[in-house]
Amino acid sequence: MRVAAALAHRDNDDFAKPGKLVEVRFIKGQSLSLTASRLLALMILTAGGDAWRDIPHRMRKADIRRGHKGNERIADMLEELHRTLFAEDDTSWRGRKATRRFPLIQMSKEEVEEEGHEGGWIEWEFTPDARRLIQESETYAVLNRQAVLGFRSTYALRLYEMGALRIHRRQSTWKGDVTALRAALGIDPDVYKDFAQLRRKVLTTAKAEIDQLAHFTVEWKEVRRGRAVAEIEIRFQAKDAPQQISTVDELERHSAGRRSRRDGETENIVGPAADPGARPLPARSRSQDGEADGATTFPPGSLHYAPTPLFRDIARVQGGGWDIDLIAAAYREHMGARLQNLSGNKLKQSWTGFCESYASRRGRP
């Protein structure tokens, strides 16, 4: 929660999701749709460091719609969050192994808007079980708001959260059998029963989106017993600085044509008419671009004595415990003359990506 509060104070697109909420299981046959998953992420972003408190949280409907006309979908998403159950291992009153089932949202209110007015807020409260998971979490995943809203596959979003939770660990991998993989991604037991289908429809699709929009890439290895796939090992690898810059460029571009760019095809977009229902994104503040945080240039010398804490704080959070000046020296050497051409958000994301990559390659000191 301290990390969540610190990220919220920076006023940028990054936010922390508690590890126990990332790894909580859906009950068999249930999972969240992509839109409901996005809404839950925005709720956690909005609640910030107060998510564990027994208080109501509030958010503007305009922050949810992001290009959708009307508000009927907001009601659908809230109702889906109310009726979706999650599960975790627990102990019964007799001391035996048990499964605990619970929702994450216990109350929500949606303002009824007058005709012709597009304002309005929603209000909600997390359940005691959700607040307990948030408060007990000792790990967290740093997610990017633009990436969360950019995914078009619910499985890609789930895998993105799993990767963001593991990217700073000594072993940034997930291992499990096919049943565990289906449970982790919330795959309905009645779909993709053949692993070849699951590979093509879920893993390959999710990898393509994550490699394009996330601050890391994903690979997997299939362990077979005979002809059947017995276990999956998924590895998450932090992107280096140039790859991070490409990712920032992609996140700042319009989503129309994103798949074509990913597949290396020629875009065919004609002006704003390519997405007639889209609303313009709100103007980015100077703080979001990194300018108000002093991210116009990378500071020379020791980061301990830099005039702005931005680069120092990023290295401390993302650098895996390594000396921040050691990382800075490696970053300057790696970037060379290219560093002079970076500023604002691209510089900040490039530095963040390098710190993550540095820690991922070397593990903990």
Disulfide bonds with the S-S distance in Angstrom:
none
